Amino acid sequence: MRSQAPYTAHVDTFAADNLPPTTFQPDFLFDLPELQYPERLNCAAVLLDEAIERGWGDRVAFKDASTSWTYLDLYHRANQIAGVLVEDLRLVPGNRVLLHGFNAPMTVACWFAILKAGGIVVASMPVARAKELTEVINKAQITHALLDARLAAELEKALPGCPTLSYPCPLGTDESQGLEARMAKRSPTFEAVITSAEDVALIAFTSGTTGTPKGCMHFHRDVLAICDTFAKYVLRASADDIFIGSPPLAFTFGLGGLVLFPMRIGASGVLLERGSPELLRTAIREFGATVCFTSPTAYRMMADRPERGDLATLRKCVSAGEALPAATRQLWRETTGIELIDGIGATEMLHIFISADETEAKPGATGKPIPGYRACVLDPTGEPVPPGVVGRLAVKGPTGCRYLADPRQTEYVQEGWNLTGDAYLVDEDGYFVHQARTDDMIISAGYNIAGPEVEAALLMHDAVRECAVIGVPDADRGQIVKAYVGLRNGITPSDELTHELQDFVKRTIAPYKYPRAIEFRTSLPRTATGKLQRYVLREEKTRESTDGGSQ
Ligand code: 3UK
């Protein structure tokens, strides 16, 4: 019998050709009724064209400092850009398109245009440098680029090393070859390419702490699945909500929270070019935002001396990217009256898979597997551990890890489970409690110590603004716990303060976990998405000891 190849709209089959073999892919679960998607589906048409069909055309879709677009405005622009991609830039379904811009309505229009035209979106952070862009472009064999003209210099540096990229097109310029000039000649209607639900829609690159970045491939149906699980069951926002947040759209946390979730329900999103905690706090008031997506650190900083009324419009606040310390949860509740919705997500999983809404939240715990997902904690041999025992977090659901041509697939996916690289335990109530990234566990004198637990304790002290805890080599103990501490404004480092912080930790958690070394820093190394880079501190330490040894 001849087996029939599955339907695809992709003429350029690069993405499908580079999917991991089925045996290396995770199991996928579609238990929920809302996850029964049709075989043919274009997620951009569902989110945008169907919004118009539903009569949402006059509602505000996106705002930024200077623009306010209705759904109809967004629809017309996305269609014109799709026309430019196909007619001017010869895009063929399945081509990869780099989207290199700030969080802005125009970036969202480009995102929809690429998908409506059957292309695959590869979004990059505005802060990406030529080296990072080159890696991404070559890895994903990118043919087209839509980029903010202000970021053109960096891409130009990358271009000589990127033979596949033939069609870069700048936006935000009055050049005749620029996107806006080309759009003016294109129709505001565009028939979306009828993709398969299993055609690749996005290749999202991991923020990557070590090694070359990994491209995570997500299908058209995956984009809807995150709206129909986390957003529908945990966030439970409404059409009147105004979403806001700091994560870049190139980070899937931001894409979901600021674009996909509001659009799935006809709500609106505020897009900020720069999302520092101060700017975010001011923008929340200016735009009357009601739903916020940002990192634990940003919540902590926003709670620091807000002006009266600053955060008053907020209704729901989602924290992800890093573990949420209990002190930050408490501070946010005291400042705003809002119980944070913590959720662990990953680029490989597209969005959040363990969380708890504001009524179920438990301080210090992330939550439980959200509807549509299953999770467990495994020992080194792959067997589930009993409650209370720390092991490796394993998860499966409607989304999962499919690396673009990467041998690390077999590290992330084992026996059908996605292994996120996090150490977790499940407590007596069935809540999943984050311990550390598996590589951030510290082993000191035979004890396992999770760096983030020590950080959470330090953050309860009034003097501490931010901190990072790592294990550093020690002749007697193998490793000792070392804390790098940033102090709040007006507080100066001293030996007394070191002792006070050490005693404070000893009183707060099991005393053997206290930081034997403390170093004060004015800032800590973070990724473009705001995550602490503990490995940078570890490397610094290794360099110091090798340099020291050679003297
Ligand atoms: C860590 C957390 C404890 C964890 C992300 C929401 O962060 C996202 O994706 P990344 O690929 O990183 C994944 C890793 O980050 N992490 C994320 N959230 C939490 N640790 N508590 C949390 N709440 O180590 C995870 O493996 O950058 C987050 C939505 C989409 C995302 N891509």
Residues whose N, C-alpha, C, O or C-beta is under 5 A from the ligand:
A	BS01	3UK	S207 T252 F253 S319 A320 G321 E322 A323 L324 D342 G343 I344 G345 A346 T347 E348 L350 H351 I352 T420 D422 H434 R437
